[in-house]
C-alpha cells in the first residue's frame, strides 16, 4: 500500500470529557505549513462540524460511522486509507468514541498493512474530574481501559470543582493510569509536544 507517511494520534475518553476541546486546542497549535486531519468517531456535542470538509486551510475533518474497534474496523481502515491518500496529511488525530477499545485500535493502526505509512504516536485520554468521581463512569471497564492505555491523560473540569473533588479524582486516576504516563492537570497546559510521545 503506497501511502504518504503520516503521524497518528488517538484521542479517547467518555462523551463529555473534553475530547473535542482538546482537539480544537491541538489544531490551534498546528505548526505552520503542516497539513493535519481529524477522523472522528464520536458523535457527541462536537464543535468541529460534520461530514467531510476542510476545517480551514491545511486541515481536514471526516467522520467514521460504527464502532472503530469491532465491526467498524473495516470502515476505519477504509476511511484512513482514503484520507491519507487524498489529503496527504502530516498528522491525523483520531477521535474515538466512548465505547472504543484502545487495544483494538492500536492493533489495527500498527498492522502490517499500515507499517510503512503510519507512525502511531501518543494515545491521549481526556478525563473529567466529575466523571472520575462518578462510579457510573469509573467502574466501566472500557472507561478504565482508555485511561490505562493512554500515554498522556488530560484532566478536564478541574477549575470548576473543589480542591477535595480534584484530590479524589486524582486518587482514582492514580489507580488507573499507565505507569510513566504524563498527566496534565489543565487543558490550558497542553502543548503540541504531547503528540509525540513514545511510538507504538
Secondary structure, 3 states (H helix, E strand, C coil): CCCCCEEEEEEECCCCCCHHHHHHHHHHCCCCCCCEEEEECCCCCCCCCCCCEEEECCEEEEECCCCCCCCCHHHHHHHHHHHHHHHCCCEEEEECCCCCCHHHHHHHHCCHHHCCCEEEEEEEEEEEHHHHCCHHHHCCHHHHHHHHCCCEEEEECHHHCCHHHHHHHHHHHHHHCCCCCEEECCHHHCCHHHHHCCCC
